[in-house]
């Protein structure tokens, strides 16, 4: 964390109750700083089976803030989350796409709705993301974490340039095991708490359950791509993603989802191992979103990822008009699906340029 960047700045820390954001508070405390902490409430109103660990999260956050002499305030962004992020997710899913709610949560909630409600009073918003920022030639860039497995720049690649300017990631230079070690040394209440899985607010709730609640079920046929034969039934195209191998309920596998026909409500699958139809080398992006202010062009050679994995793929980029571009990957990519974000980095996969949505 650059001392000059935080000197005399008003800082807000988004404290979730997890170990990562808790170590963020420690990082400030060891510099003698006691920033204001905020717990963003985004879970559903109903308790029952949708209660998503939020009470425990808030207890943990309260304990950590108190430990380091920081004020903690709860900011309710429930309505904004369900109006904005859920509607985005369901619209995309219904159209047969593969959206990423966590990407939109960062743009619309953590650095969006929170900023509108409270963050505008602060110069910097600190989170526990595994990412870094760097000033290069007078511009602030989003740069990757040294922990390739935990790196979260892909989830941040849709935030606005003004949001990036306010963002600070105090644990971004650590690997996950180092953060755990700090938490253990500090005897933090959540030092051994498991990382949350899946969508940020769902807790233990299954993603398909979340989708079913909003879109219900819509039975349709599963068709074998090569023969055109019906080999089963699905309960809704929105429960399946391109490249999926499990959860189809078909015998004689493995089967792979290779295509969706939304108009006819048909799910196409292919038998055998990694069929060629599930791979793509060239695919278009639309609405490419640049992270850094003043940067409007991509380099000819880049690296990219289309899902949250440690691996980067190399490619050349053909920039078209109106924010569109074509990705020409040097290798075949499995499971390229419309609606996914393709996140673009420089050749050294250090600087993140931003991301665009895949259209096929």
C-alpha positions, 0 to 999 in steps of 0.5 A: 500500500503506497503511503503517499496515496493514502496520506491525509485521505478520507478512507472507507473500508468495505468490511464483509465479515470475511478474512480478506477485508478484516486483514485490510483493516489490520493493514491500516491499523498497523500504519496508525490509521482507523478508517470508517468501516461499512458493512453492505447489506444485500441479502434478501429480506426474507429469512427462511432458507434464504438467510445467507450467513448475514448475521454471522457476517455482521458479527464478525465485521463488528468484532474486527472494527471494534478490535481496531478502534474503527466505526462500523456502519451498516449500509442497506443496498438490498433494493439496489442489488435486487433491482439492478444486479438481479434484473441484469442476471435474469434478463441475460439468463432468460436470453440464453446467455451466461452472465456474471452477477459478481462482476456487476455487483462490483460496478453497481453496488460496492463501488456504485450504490455504496458510493452514492449513499455514503462513499461520496464522502470519502476519497478512497474505498478499500476492499479485500479484493486480490488485485492491485493498482498502479500509476503509470505515466500519470494514469491509474491502472488495475493490475494483477495480484501475485496469487494467480489462483485468487486474482480477482481483476476479472471481477473488477474489469467492469468498474468505471474509470472514476471508481477505479480512481477511488479504489484501493486494495490493501491486501492485493500484493499478498497471496491468500496463505499470507493473508491467512497467516496475518489473520492467525498471528493477529488472532482474528475471529475469522482467521480460519473461516472458509471463503464464501463460494459462488455469488456474493450474497447467496451464502449456502443457496444454490445458484439454480435455486436462485434462478428457479425462484425468478424464472421458474421451470420451462420443460424442453427437449435435449437434442443430440447435435450430431443425430438430431435425436431427442435424448432427454428433457431439460427443466429450463435452458437457464439452468445450463451453460455452454461447455457444461458436463455435469447435471444433465441427468443423461446416461451414457456420458459424458455429454457436453452442452454445446448450443441453446436454441432459445426460440425453440427451447432446445438444448443441444448436447454432444457425446464423446470427449470435448467435441470440436463444436465446443471450441472456438478460436475467434469470437466477437466482443461488444461494448468493450469497457476500458478501465483506465481513463484516457485509454481507448485502444487495445494493443495488437497482442494481448492475453485474456481469460473468459472465466475465473481461472489462473490461466491466461490465453494469448490472442491478437485483437482486431478493434472494430467500430462502436466498441466492438472487437474480434478476439483471435485466440492462438489456441482453441478455447473451450466453452466460449458462451455469449454473455460471458465477459472476456477480460483483456490484459497486456502480454505479461498479464499484468495490466488489465485493460477492461472487458467486453461481453462475448457475442456469438 
